[in-house]
Each structure stands twice: as C-alpha cells, then as structure tokens.
Amino acid sequence: MKQRGILLVNLGTPSSTKIKDVRNYLNEFLMDHNVIDLPWIFRKLIVSFFVLPFRPQKSAAAYKAIWSKHGSPLLVNSYKLANDLQKSSALPIEVAMRYGDPSIKNGIKQLISHKVTEILVIPLYPHYAMSSYKTVIEKTNEVISSLNTDIKLIYHPVFYNDDNYIKALVDSAKPWLQQYYDHLLFSFHGVPERHIKKDDTTKQHCLKTDNCCFKQDCVSHLTCYKHQVIKTMESFAALAKISKSKYSLGFQSRLGKDKWLTPNTLDVLDSLAASGKLKVLVICPSFVSDCLESLEEIGIAAKEYFFTKHGGELSLIPCMNQHPSWVSALKIMCNYQAK
C-alpha cells in the first residue's frame, strides 16, 4: 500500500550567530555550483580568499539583529509551519534545509522511519532558480541515491502563479494593505542574469528582448525566474485590486560584481522618494517564511536607508509564515500528483 511522506525544504541557516558557524554555513552555500556557477577551483578561490575572510563577520552581525530566543527565524518559522500543517494532515511531515541543519538526508531518514513508500518534496520557493529550486532537486536526488532505497521521489513544481498561493499571499498582507500607503514595492531576491540565460532551454528567449517575460506560452517561462516573479506580482495586484501606478518591482540581495536582475530595490526606493512617495510598503514574495533577507535586509537595513536618506517611512509586510490561508494552500499542495 502506498504511503506518502512530505519533505518541506527551505534554503538554510547557520546554527548560531557565532562567526565560525556563519562561516561554515556560507562556505557550504557558496561552494554549491548552482550558486556560484563556476568550475570548482574558481569557486574555491573566490570563496576562500574573497568572501570568507570578510563576509562572515558582517553576516553574523546581521543574523544577531534578527535572531530570536528560539533561534533562527527561518528555522523557527519553518517548524511552526510544519506543525500547523501536521495538525490537519495524517501524512508524516519533515522539515529540511538545503544548507545546514536539519539536513535533507536527515529529513529523508526520518520519513523512512515512518515506512513511507514515496516522498513528496516541496521546495518552499514559489519561483524557479538555479540557486533555490534546482539545487534542492539535485541534492535530494543525490541523497536518495546514497541511501540505496527504492522510495519514490516526487517534486512539487514551483507555485508562483498558483491561485491558492496568490490568495494566501494577499490574505496575509491585507492588514497592511488596508492602511494608508503611497506605494507597494515587491522586492524579490535577485539572481545573476547569466543564471536565467543558462537555464533557458531554447537559448533564444530569456533576456534577449525587452518584452520576453510577457510573451505567452513560452517554454522558457518554466525556468525563467524573472517571468515568474512578474507573474506573481501581477496576480497579487489583480486579486488585491491594486492599480499599476500603485506598485513596482525591485530585486535585492546582490552578491559579487556580475550583472544581476534590475532594478535594485534601493534604487527603486530612491525613485519613489524623488516622486514624493514617502510612505512605502515592501513585500518579499520570494520567501514564504521570514528570514535574514526579509527581516534584516529590508525590515532593518532598507528601512533605515529610506528614512536616513529621504525621511521616508518603510513598512515591511511579513512573509506568510503560518498564516491559515498559507497552511491551507500547502495542505492542497501535499496532494499533488505528478503527471
């Protein structure tokens, strides 16, 4: 008899705010070829000589600013989400992180202990990217092979335009949208342009023309991060009944000097201030759970930047976390059947 288990996978977090723990986490993260997509020796040189000697101290300080008494907000929120989902599901559910602990291997082993015959892996990323969704699939396949088991793996597809996800996103944001604001900024995690081009199976579409993301029924959209975030933004705005003049798009979290998707979130804030829009809401739909990138990068750093430079007021709309609409949407996702 078929018995399904659910593995919820998010990006990851250091085990503490100690510099050595942050360094170990960054090393694992940045040495992934889906993050820095260069040959191993070049990744090693970049990470060892240009990143790890400097960045762990800065990142550790950022983590300290948002760390809770229970630990990493991302990990705490992920466990709370799984617990709320478990209350309405008879399926065994485990949480895993692509980098750090709890590991994907540990999550699979825990599900095996429940005598499951198949595992539905749900990468908790609404949008496809090499450095998020793709790397989870690769790592999970690698782990299942190493365990020498015949358990079947099923991967839930990205859900950037899923009606239930969009509804949950809007429902969770309603308390902030009902207040007065000048503008809503959708700040998505950035990716290097070369990642998008590399995963374009046609090699003729992504970032080739100004309107490539708006063409209909293009196979490249299946792996085009930019197209998918735009669809999320537009679907959200349509359901929430927000006019086009009232919202805009930005990308955050750049790393290195390569060309990343634009416009940059801070540049958009500058433009909004220049046009007199000084009461701004920011939502971060790349993340289903609050984490360093939402809480510190936007909720603290960008907020201070906007106030100090422009006298503006930036309010962060929290991620969905354990909102009932998101738990309901996730419950439906647990029933996914691969075609």
Buried (B, 14 or more C-beta within 10 A) or exposed (E): EEEBBBBBBBBBBBBBBBBEBBBBBBBBBBBBBBBBBEEEEEBBEBBEEEBBEEBBEEBBEBBEBBBEEEBBBBBBBBBBBBEBBBEEBEBBBBBBBBBBEBBBBBBBBBBBEEEBEBBBBBBBBBBBBBBBBBBBBBBBEEBBEEEEBEBBBEBBBBBBBBEBBBBBBBBBBEEBBEEEBBBBBBBBBBBBBBBBBBBBEEEEBBBEEEEBBEEEEBEBBBBBBBBBBBBBBBBBBEBBEBEEEBBBBBBBBBBEEEEBBEEBBBEBBBBBBEEEBBBBBBBBBBBBBBBBBBBBBBBBBBBEBBEEEBEBBBBBBBBBBBBEBBBBBBBEBBEBEEE
